[in-house]
Amino acid sequence: MPVTRCSVCHRGNAGYLDSEKTIDDLTLAEVQTEKAKYEAKLQRLRDYIAGVRGGTVTPLAFPACVPCPGCGHGRREFQQHCKDLEQLTQEEAEASLMATSRDYRKLVDKETALTTATTTATATP
């Protein structure tokens, strides 16, 4: 399926594989790759939140990047790609953790569906 792209920055708007594919377009191998990336991102967020709560990490105060006027996204990782992890407040990091967890659960569900479909297809004579 073709990816919808921003007319200004040409960034893909699909969500997975660097915004090149939607979850429905992913193969089992791609789902597993995305899951590994999301697991690492979740761990980084948890560690960062623990550091902010524990007082060992202080969010950096430099401004968010300027978003694209077309799609509203920047080129960073969080908060519509306008902030790096180190710029997030505790509340923003917790919101990102919830959103990332939601997307991760979608990947788990997709992996289960693909695995079940593969198992069913190979078991059918």
N, CA and C atoms as a LAMMPS dump frame, in Angstrom:
ITEM: TIMESTEP
0
ITEM: NUMBER OF ATOMS
375
ITEM: BOX BOUNDS ff ff ff
-5.0000000000000000e+02 5.0000000000000000e+02
-5.0000000000000000e+02 5.0000000000000000e+02
-5.0000000000000000e+02 5.0000000000000000e+02
ITEM: ATOMS id mol type element x y z
1 1 1 N 0.84 -1.179 0
2 1 2 C 0 0 0
3 1 3 C 0.887 1.245 0
4 2 1 N 0.609 2.206 -0.893
5 2 2 C 1.439 3.412 -0.94
6 2 3 C 1.305 4.243 0.331
7 3 1 N 2.394 4.855 0.708
8 3 2 C 2.439 5.671 1.919
9 3 3 C 2.008 7.091 1.59
10 4 1 N 1.155 7.649 2.44
11 4 2 C 0.792 9.058 2.331
12 4 3 C 1.972 9.861 2.862
13 5 1 N 2.408 10.835 2.104
14 5 2 C 3.557 11.64 2.505
15 5 3 C 3.161 13.109 2.634
16 6 1 N 3.861 13.783 3.525
17 6 2 C 3.671 15.228 3.68
18 6 3 C 4.172 15.909 2.405
19 7 1 N 3.397 16.845 1.882
20 7 2 C 3.783 17.53 0.648
21 7 3 C 4.953 18.492 0.85
22 8 1 N 5.229 18.854 2.108
23 8 2 C 6.308 19.807 2.387
24 8 3 C 7.63 19.098 2.671
25 9 1 N 7.623 18.145 3.633
26 9 2 C 8.878 17.497 4.039
27 9 3 C 9.029 16.081 3.479
28 10 1 N 7.971 15.57 2.874
29 10 2 C 7.955 14.24 2.253
30 10 3 C 8.125 13.1 3.248
31 11 1 N 7.834 13.367 4.502
32 11 2 C 7.898 12.341 5.537
33 11 3 C 6.694 11.419 5.381
34 12 1 N 6.933 10.107 5.549
35 12 2 C 5.834 9.154 5.51
36 12 3 C 4.944 9.312 6.735
37 13 1 N 3.668 9.035 6.583
38 13 2 C 2.718 9.201 7.68
39 13 3 C 2.081 7.878 8.098
40 14 1 N 2.745 6.749 7.846
41 14 2 C 2.126 5.454 8.086
42 14 3 C 2.301 4.944 9.514
43 15 1 N 3.37 5.268 10.192
44 15 2 C 3.508 4.895 11.593
45 15 3 C 4.61 3.912 11.924
46 16 1 N 4.797 2.877 11.137
47 16 2 C 5.805 1.861 11.452
48 16 3 C 6.884 1.825 10.371
49 17 1 N 8.006 1.183 10.707
50 17 2 C 9.172 1.129 9.821
51 17 3 C 9.531 2.524 9.339
52 18 1 N 9.825 3.38 10.299
53 18 2 C 10.179 4.772 10.029
54 18 3 C 9.097 5.48 9.219
55 19 1 N 7.853 5.208 9.576
56 19 2 C 6.663 5.813 8.971
57 19 3 C 6.457 5.427 7.514
58 20 1 N 7.034 4.305 7.116
59 20 2 C 6.886 3.841 5.744
60 20 3 C 5.739 2.851 5.559
61 21 1 N 5.283 2.206 6.622
62 21 2 C 4.222 1.21 6.515
63 21 3 C 3.237 1.336 7.665
64 22 1 N 2.005 0.939 7.386
65 22 2 C 1.026 0.823 8.463
66 22 3 C 1.189 -0.562 9.077
67 23 1 N 0.586 -0.778 10.211
68 23 2 C 0.717 -2.072 10.877
69 23 3 C 0.15 -3.201 10.014
70 24 1 N -0.887 -2.919 9.233
71 24 2 C -1.484 -3.942 8.38
72 24 3 C -0.572 -4.366 7.241
73 25 1 N 0.388 -3.534 6.871
74 25 2 C 1.307 -3.835 5.776
75 25 3 C 2.54 -4.628 6.211
76 26 1 N 2.739 -4.791 7.524
77 26 2 C 3.959 -5.43 8.025
78 26 3 C 3.915 -6.946 7.884
79 27 1 N 5.056 -7.519 7.531
80 27 2 C 5.215 -8.965 7.531
81 27 3 C 5.576 -9.407 8.947
82 28 1 N 5.587 -10.703 9.188
83 28 2 C 5.939 -11.218 10.512
84 28 3 C 7.347 -10.778 10.907
85 29 1 N 8.294 -10.887 9.993
86 29 2 C 9.676 -10.475 10.295
87 29 3 C 9.748 -8.982 10.628
88 30 1 N 9.001 -8.163 9.893
89 30 2 C 8.993 -6.718 10.163
90 30 3 C 8.347 -6.417 11.505
91 31 1 N 7.274 -7.136 11.85
92 31 2 C 6.641 -6.952 13.152
93 31 3 C 7.635 -7.263 14.26
94 32 1 N 8.374 -8.339 14.103
95 32 2 C 9.351 -8.724 15.132
96 32 3 C 10.461 -7.688 15.25
97 33 1 N 10.883 -7.126 14.135
98 33 2 C 11.895 -6.063 14.159
99 33 3 C 11.351 -4.819 14.865
100 34 1 N 10.132 -4.426 14.517
101 34 2 C 9.512 -3.268 15.158
102 34 3 C 9.316 -3.508 16.654
103 35 1 N 8.922 -4.716 17.027
104 35 2 C 8.75 -5.035 18.449
105 35 3 C 10.046 -4.821 19.206
106 36 1 N 11.152 -5.268 18.639
107 36 2 C 12.448 -5.097 19.305
108 36 3 C 12.774 -3.615 19.481
109 37 1 N 12.473 -2.796 18.456
110 37 2 C 12.714 -1.353 18.57
111 37 3 C 11.833 -0.736 19.653
112 38 1 N 10.573 -1.152 19.7
113 38 2 C 9.654 -0.61 20.695
114 38 3 C 10.028 -1.066 22.109
115 39 1 N 10.493 -2.301 22.259
116 39 2 C 10.93 -2.774 23.583
117 39 3 C 12.086 -1.922 24.084
118 40 1 N 13.041 -1.615 23.205
119 40 2 C 14.177 -0.771 23.59
120 40 3 C 13.71 0.645 23.944
121 41 1 N 12.78 1.179 23.157
122 41 2 C 12.255 2.524 23.42
123 41 3 C 11.513 2.559 24.753
124 42 1 N 10.714 1.534 25.021
125 42 2 C 9.999 1.456 26.296
126 42 3 C 10.964 1.423 27.471
127 43 1 N 12.039 0.657 27.338
128 43 2 C 13.019 0.573 28.423
129 43 3 C 13.717 1.914 28.634
130 44 1 N 14.07 2.586 27.538
131 44 2 C 14.693 3.91 27.659
132 44 3 C 13.757 4.888 28.361
133 45 1 N 12.473 4.861 27.998
134 45 2 C 11.502 5.74 28.649
135 45 3 C 11.375 5.419 30.133
136 46 1 N 11.276 4.132 30.48
137 46 2 C 11.159 3.742 31.893
138 46 3 C 12.384 4.195 32.692
139 47 1 N 13.563 3.995 32.125
140 47 2 C 14.798 4.402 32.803
141 47 3 C 14.844 5.922 32.982
142 48 1 N 14.438 6.643 31.952
143 48 2 C 14.437 8.101 32.02
144 48 3 C 13.459 8.591 33.087
145 49 1 N 12.25 8.049 33.097
146 49 2 C 11.244 8.437 34.093
147 49 3 C 11.748 8.143 35.5
148 50 1 N 12.365 6.969 35.682
149 50 2 C 12.914 6.625 37.001
150 50 3 C 13.998 7.624 37.403
151 51 1 N 14.819 8.038 36.452
152 51 2 C 15.863 9.016 36.741
153 51 3 C 15.309 10.376 37.109
154 52 1 N 14.275 10.808 36.389
155 52 2 C 13.646 12.105 36.697
156 52 3 C 12.99 12.048 38.074
157 53 1 N 12.252 10.953 38.341
158 53 2 C 11.6 10.806 39.655
159 53 3 C 12.624 10.743 40.78
160 54 1 N 13.726 10.041 40.519
161 54 2 C 14.743 9.873 41.55
162 54 3 C 15.664 11.059 41.706
163 55 1 N 15.54 12.029 40.832
164 55 2 C 16.372 13.222 40.934
165 55 3 C 17.759 13.08 40.343
166 56 1 N 18.056 11.971 39.681
167 56 2 C 19.375 11.786 39.067
168 56 3 C 19.425 12.318 37.644
169 57 1 N 18.255 12.642 37.07
170 57 2 C 18.172 13.178 35.71
171 57 3 C 17.33 14.448 35.757
172 58 1 N 17.82 15.466 35.092
173 58 2 C 17.076 16.712 34.965
174 58 3 C 16.8 16.938 33.485
175 59 1 N 15.53 17.155 33.108
176 59 2 C 15.24 17.408 31.692
177 59 3 C 16.01 18.614 31.181
178 60 1 N 16.519 18.521 29.976
179 60 2 C 17.258 19.619 29.366
180 60 3 C 16.274 20.701 28.926
181 61 1 N 16.721 21.935 28.979
182 61 2 C 15.818 23.057 28.755
183 61 3 C 15.895 23.646 27.35
184 62 1 N 16.596 23.011 26.413
185 62 2 C 16.634 23.629 25.089
186 62 3 C 15.296 23.415 24.381
187 63 1 N 14.931 24.327 23.488
188 63 2 C 13.59 24.304 22.888
189 63 3 C 13.384 23.135 21.936
190 64 1 N 12.128 22.809 21.74
191 64 2 C 11.768 21.781 20.764
192 64 3 C 12.123 22.285 19.371
193 65 1 N 12.313 21.37 18.437
194 65 2 C 12.634 21.786 17.075
195 65 3 C 11.402 22.399 16.416
196 66 1 N 11.636 23.09 15.362
197 66 2 C 10.545 23.712 14.618
198 66 3 C 9.878 22.618 13.782
199 67 1 N 8.568 22.423 13.953
200 67 2 C 7.89 21.38 13.188
201 67 3 C 7.672 21.779 11.733
202 68 1 N 7.483 20.792 10.902
203 68 2 C 7.159 21.031 9.496
204 68 3 C 5.822 21.752 9.415
205 69 1 N 5.709 22.777 8.598
206 69 2 C 4.431 23.484 8.479
207 69 3 C 3.345 22.643 7.804
208 70 1 N 3.747 21.596 7.106
209 70 2 C 2.776 20.751 6.419
210 70 3 C 2.135 19.715 7.315
211 71 1 N 2.971 18.9 7.987
212 71 2 C 2.445 17.791 8.798
213 71 3 C 2.535 18.036 10.294
214 72 1 N 3.299 19.038 10.708
215 72 2 C 3.421 19.35 12.127
216 72 3 C 4.445 18.512 12.865
217 73 1 N 5.179 17.655 12.151
218 73 2 C 6.181 16.805 12.789
219 73 3 C 7.576 17.351 12.545
220 74 1 N 8.433 17.114 13.54
221 74 2 C 9.834 17.499 13.413
222 74 3 C 10.677 16.287 13.057
223 75 1 N 11.943 16.323 13.388
224 75 2 C 12.87 15.242 13.055
225 75 3 C 13.455 14.564 14.295
226 76 1 N 12.785 14.702 15.428
227 76 2 C 13.27 14.06 16.644
228 76 3 C 12.372 12.885 16.986
229 77 1 N 12.509 12.306 18.168
230 77 2 C 11.84 11.045 18.466
231 77 3 C 10.51 11.161 19.197
232 78 1 N 10.323 12.193 20.012
233 78 2 C 9.142 12.276 20.863
234 78 3 C 8.347 13.555 20.619
235 79 1 N 7.114 13.576 21.18
236 79 2 C 6.25 14.761 21.129
237 79 3 C 6.105 15.267 19.692
238 80 1 N 5.491 14.434 18.865
239 80 2 C 5.319 14.709 17.438
240 80 3 C 6.662 14.983 16.767
241 81 1 N 7.669 14.257 17.219
242 81 2 C 9.015 14.318 16.646
243 81 3 C 9.653 15.695 16.792
244 82 1 N 9.282 16.41 17.845
245 82 2 C 9.843 17.742 18.074
246 82 3 C 10.785 17.798 19.275
247 83 1 N 10.867 16.707 20.051
248 83 2 C 11.742 16.704 21.221
249 83 3 C 12.524 15.393 21.302
250 84 1 N 13.721 15.494 21.865
251 84 2 C 14.499 14.313 22.197
252 84 3 C 14.094 13.849 23.589
253 85 1 N 14.443 12.621 23.93
254 85 2 C 14.089 12.059 25.233
255 85 3 C 14.524 12.972 26.372
256 86 1 N 15.728 13.505 26.275
257 86 2 C 16.291 14.313 27.356
258 86 3 C 15.558 15.631 27.57
259 87 1 N 14.702 16.027 26.642
260 87 2 C 13.945 17.272 26.772
261 87 3 C 12.589 17.068 27.441
262 88 1 N 12.145 15.836 27.575
263 88 2 C 10.807 15.565 28.087
264 88 3 C 10.704 15.819 29.585
265 89 1 N 9.6 16.425 29.974
266 89 2 C 9.295 16.52 31.397
267 89 3 C 8.805 15.142 31.84
268 90 1 N 8.638 14.954 33.133
269 90 2 C 8.141 13.665 33.629
270 90 3 C 6.763 13.363 33.025
271 91 1 N 5.892 14.35 32.973
272 91 2 C 4.542 14.155 32.439
273 91 3 C 4.588 13.787 30.953
274 92 1 N 5.439 14.465 30.198
275 92 2 C 5.561 14.158 28.767
276 92 3 C 6.142 12.762 28.555
277 93 1 N 7.115 12.394 29.374
278 93 2 C 7.708 11.065 29.268
279 93 3 C 6.684 9.981 29.608
280 94 1 N 5.869 10.223 30.624
281 94 2 C 4.831 9.251 30.989
282 94 3 C 3.785 9.125 29.878
283 95 1 N 3.431 10.242 29.247
284 95 2 C 2.489 10.205 28.127
285 95 3 C 3.099 9.44 26.947
286 96 1 N 4.374 9.654 26.692
287 96 2 C 5.049 8.93 25.62
288 96 3 C 5.131 7.448 25.932
289 97 1 N 5.341 7.124 27.209
290 97 2 C 5.378 5.72 27.62
291 97 3 C 4.03 5.053 27.352
292 98 1 N 2.95 5.738 27.676
293 98 2 C 1.62 5.166 27.433
294 98 3 C 1.359 4.99 25.936
295 99 1 N 1.712 5.981 25.139
296 99 2 C 1.49 5.891 23.693
297 99 3 C 2.354 4.796 23.071
298 100 1 N 3.596 4.707 23.507
299 100 2 C 4.491 3.679 22.985
300 100 3 C 4.019 2.296 23.412
301 101 1 N 3.528 2.171 24.639
302 101 2 C 2.984 0.896 25.118
303 101 3 C 1.782 0.474 24.285
304 102 1 N 0.926 1.429 23.953
305 102 2 C -0.247 1.143 23.116
306 102 3 C 0.188 0.617 21.748
307 103 1 N 1.15 1.29 21.134
308 103 2 C 1.624 0.86 19.822
309 103 3 C 2.332 -0.486 19.901
310 104 1 N 3.048 -0.726 20.987
311 104 2 C 3.714 -2.014 21.19
312 104 3 C 2.675 -3.14 21.29
313 105 1 N 1.597 -2.891 22.041
314 105 2 C 0.546 -3.911 22.173
315 105 3 C -0.086 -4.232 20.817
316 106 1 N -0.214 -3.225 19.957
317 106 2 C -0.729 -3.469 18.602
318 106 3 C 0.212 -4.398 17.84
319 107 1 N 1.506 -4.209 18.026
320 107 2 C 2.482 -5.081 17.373
321 107 3 C 2.384 -6.512 17.899
322 108 1 N 2.208 -6.661 19.204
323 108 2 C 2.063 -7.99 19.8
324 108 3 C 0.829 -8.677 19.227
325 109 1 N -0.272 -7.936 19.135
326 109 2 C -1.499 -8.498 18.573
327 109 3 C -1.306 -8.891 17.11
328 110 1 N -0.621 -8.06 16.35
329 110 2 C -0.362 -8.355 14.932
330 110 3 C 0.528 -9.58 14.81
331 111 1 N 1.542 -9.677 15.657
332 111 2 C 2.426 -10.85 15.619
333 111 3 C 1.636 -12.125 15.91
334 112 1 N 0.755 -12.067 16.899
335 112 2 C -0.081 -13.226 17.235
336 112 3 C -0.956 -13.609 16.044
337 113 1 N -1.567 -12.613 15.413
338 113 2 C -2.433 -12.885 14.26
339 113 3 C -1.649 -13.503 13.106
340 114 1 N -0.462 -12.963 12.827
341 114 2 C 0.352 -13.498 11.729
342 114 3 C 0.86 -14.907 12.044
343 115 1 N 1.247 -15.122 13.295
344 115 2 C 1.733 -16.447 13.697
345 115 3 C 0.605 -17.467 13.614
346 116 1 N -0.568 -17.083 14.066
347 116 2 C -1.726 -17.971 14.007
348 116 3 C -2.088 -18.28 12.558
349 117 1 N -2.072 -17.261 11.688
350 117 2 C -2.385 -17.461 10.279
351 117 3 C -1.37 -18.372 9.615
352 118 1 N -0.085 -18.218 9.961
353 118 2 C 0.962 -19.058 9.387
354 118 3 C 0.804 -20.496 9.859
355 119 1 N 0.53 -20.662 11.146
356 119 2 C 0.344 -22.004 11.706
357 119 3 C -0.865 -22.687 11.087
358 120 1 N -1.949 -21.952 10.934
359 120 2 C -3.17 -22.503 10.341
360 120 3 C -2.944 -22.879 8.875
361 121 1 N -2.229 -22.023 8.15
362 121 2 C -1.973 -22.285 6.719
363 121 3 C -1.094 -23.501 6.527
364 122 1 N -0.112 -23.706 7.394
365 122 2 C 0.777 -24.855 7.236
366 122 3 C 0.126 -26.14 7.75
367 123 1 N -0.832 -26.028 8.638
368 123 2 C -1.501 -27.219 9.186
369 123 3 C -2.631 -27.695 8.277
370 124 1 N -3.134 -26.826 7.421
371 124 2 C -4.238 -27.202 6.527
372 124 3 C -3.683 -28.017 5.356
373 125 1 N -4.263 -29.249 5.126
374 125 2 C -3.741 -30.087 4.027
375 125 3 C -4.086 -29.55 2.671
